[in-house]
Structures are given as C-alpha cells and as structure tokens.
Amino acid sequence: MKAFIPLIFLAACAGVTAPPPGGPPPSGSYPTGLDNTCDGERYGPLVGQSGTALERVMILGQVRVIRPGSLTTQDYRPERINFEIGTDGRITRITCG
C-alpha cells in the first residue's frame, strides 16, 4: 500500500501544464482562451493605452498592476484583474488571476 502513495502524487501533477507562449493581444481585445472570471473583458479597450489611463477608471474589486521587472506573487485569484504594463508604459495585456 505504501508503494502507491508516491504514484498518487505523480498522478495529481500529470495534468499541470505551462501556459501557452504568446505576445500581447491585439489592441482593444481580451486574451482568448482565458475565462473572464474577473470581468476583465470590459476593460479591453484600455489595451494599448498609457498605464495612467487606469487612474481615470473606477474598478471595484481586486486589481494588480504589473510593470516590467516588478515582483508578483504566484497565487491565483480568479476575481483579480491583472493589468500588465509594457516597457513603453502602455497596457499590453489584461488577465484574470
């Protein structure tokens, strides 16, 4: 019976895959293939705009702004909206988590 315990842990990890590589989505769109658990799709028009555009938008809920070189936690919160800012200071991507 003890020999099967490691197999259970290996089986649990078998379904874990890395996210597919890809660049920023086209301007004004929400990344495809991701669920919209945070309602981030409604902010799609902000993609391509300056990061300062977030100062003019009222967002109720959890928000994380990710700038180049910034450290982020690896916890997944489906209700949190992530705004990724590129090196040019513009919003490049919006994701949930």
N, C-alpha and C positions, 0 to 999 in steps of 0.2 A: 504493500500500500504506500509506503514512504517513497518508493521509486516514482510514483505517479505525480507527486506534488510538484516537482520541477516542470513536468510536462504541462500541468495546468497553467503555470505562469507563462510558459512559452506560447501556449495557445492563446492566452489573453493578449499577448503582444503581436501576434501574427497579423491582426487587422490594422495595425497602425502604419500609416503611410505618410510620407512627407508631402506638403502641399505642392502642387504643380508650379514650376517656374513660370514667370511671366512678368511683363512690364506693366506700367500703369495703364489703366483703361482709357479708352478714347474720352475726350473732353465731354463732360456732362453726363457720363454714364456711371452705372454702378457695376462693380466687378461681377461677372457672371459666374455661376456655379456656387455661389455662397448664399446661405439663407439670409433673409432680411429680418433677423430676429431683433435687431436694434432699430428698425425703421430708418436705417441709414440711406436707403434708396431715395428718400425725399430730399436729401441734401446733395444728390448727384450733380446738379448744376454748379456746385461750388468747385468741382474738379477743374483744374486749370486756372483758377483764380488765386490771387495772393492769399497767403495764410492769414493776413489781417482781416479778411472777409469774415472769419469766424467771430470776430468781435461784434459784428453787426447782426448776428443771428442768435436768436434765443433758442437754446437747446435744453429742454428739461430732461434730465437723466444723466447717466454716466458718460463722460466724454474723455478721450485721451488724444492728445496731440503729440505725434511722433515726428521729431525733427531729425535730420541727418546726424548720426553719431550719438543720439540720445539712448540711454539705457531704458529698457522696458521690462516689466515682469512678464513671465510666460504663462500666467494664469488666463484661462479662457472664461470670459463673462459674456454670454450671448446678448445681453441687453446693452453692452457698452459700445459706443460708436468710436472708431479709431480714424482719425484724420492724419494721413501721412503727408508730410511736407517735404518737398524736394530741395536740392541744393540751391535752386533758384528762388526759394521762398514761396513757391506755389504749391497748392494742394494737388498731390499726384494720385491719391487713392483714398477711398473710403471703404472701411471694412467693419464688420461686427466682431466683437470678441475682446 
